[in-house]
Amino acid sequence: MGSSPACNGVVCLNNGYCKAGRCKCPSGFEGTNCGIAAVNKFFGTWDVRQTVIGSDSSKKIGQDSVYTVFIKKTATPTTFFMDNFLGNASYNDLLCTLDTLNSHNFKLDTLRDFNMWYEHVTIKPASNGSIISNDTIIDANVIIKFVNTTHNFQVDTLHMIMTPHHF
C-alpha cells in the first residue's frame, strides 16, 4: 500500500504498510521492513533478582531472592511464556502479552493460576514489565496473592530485575 512516491520499492512484511517511505508495522512486529517478531528480544535465559517491596507481612518487605527464568515462544507474535516463575520449576507457561502500543512493555497473565496448584498463587492485575537498556534488562513489578504458612491469604508486591544469563 504505497501512499506516495517515497514508498516505491519499499516492501513491508507481516501486513505492514508504507507511509512516507517507511514501513508502519502491525502489533507484534518491528524493524525497517516489519520482519522482526517483537517478542524475539525477550527469548532466552534470564537471571532474576527479586525484592519484596510491599507485603501484608512487614517481615517480608526487603527480602531478596535470586533465581533463573526461561522465556520461550508461543504461537503468536505478541505473547511469550515464562518458565520457572518465582524460582519454582512447577510454575511454567506463565503467559506474557506485549503492549500493543509499545512492544518493550508487557503484562503478565492475571486470569489463570498457571500450574500453581499447591500454593494457590494468583497474579493480580497491574503486574507488568518492560525490557530496557538496549534490550538487556527486564524490569517487572508483580503482585501475587497466595496462601502463606499460617494458611491465610497474603499479597506481596515484587520488584524483579532480570539480566541475560551468562553460562
C-alpha positions, -999 to 999 in steps of 0.1 A, spaced: 0 0 0 22 28 -12 7 62 -5 34 83 -21 64 81 -45 86 77 -14 70 42 -10 80 30 -44 101 -2 -39 95 -3 -2 84 -38 9 68 -42 42 63 -77 57 37 -92 80 9 -69 68 28 -37 75 23 -8 51 44 20 38 38 56 47 61 84 37 88 59 27 88 40 60 70 8 70 43 10 97 43 -23 114 14 -41 129 14 -50 166 39 -77 173 64 -68 145 92 -43 142 123 -34 122 127 -14 90 105 -38 70 84 -53 98 103 -85 95 112 -90 132 88 -105 157 89 -81 187 89 -109 212 123 -122 200 141 -97 223 126 -115 253 136 -151 244 163 -168 264 175 -175 299 174 -146 324 189 -143 359 164 -127 383 169 -106 414 135 -103 431 128 -80 461 96 -79 481 87 -41 480 52 -45 496 35 -72 517 7 -80 541 36 -93 563 60 -64 572 87 -90 579 88 -99 542 95 -64 529 130 -61 516 136 -98 513 156 -108 482 155 -139 461 178 -149 432 168 -174 405 167 -181 368 137 -179 344 134 -192 309 114 -172 283 102 -190 252 80 -188 222 42 -191 220 22 -194 188 17 -156 184 40 -127 177 26 -107 207 30 -132 235 57 -153 252 58 -179 280 79 -176 312 91 -208 329 104 -212 364 84 -182 376 93 -173 412 121 -198 410 96 -227 411 101 -254 385 63 -261 386 54 -225 376 57 -228 339 40 -214 308 32 -180 325 17 -161 296 30 -126 290 14 -103 264 31 -73 247 16 -39 249 0 -30 215 15 5 215 50 -2 229 65 -37 223 90 -31 250 62 -34 276 42 -65 286 15 -76 310 15 -109 330 -15 -132 327 -38 -125 356 -66 -148 345 -54 -183 355 -33 -199 382 -10 -215 355 2 -246 372 3 -231 407 -19 -257 423 -3 -263 456 2 -227 468 -29 -213 452 -8 -184 438 -26 -159 416 -11 -128 398 -31 -97 404 -39 -70 377 -13 -43 373 15 -69 371 37 -58 342 73 -53 329 95 -36 304 126 -45 286 151 -16 288 187 -6 284 192 -18 248 171 -49 255 195 -62 282 174 -57 313 138 -67 321 123 -46 349 90 -60 363 66 -54 391 44 -83 400 16 -85 426 9 -121 438 -18 -135 462 -10 -168 478 -17 -190 508 11 -183 534 25 -207 561 -3 -198 585 -29 -208 559 -41 -172 553 -41 -153 520 -12 -129 517 -5 -103 490 31 -94 481 44 -68 456 76 -80 439 101 -59 420 122 -81 396 153 -71 377 163 -97 350 195 -98 332 207 -122 305 221 -154 319 258 -160 311 267 -196 310 
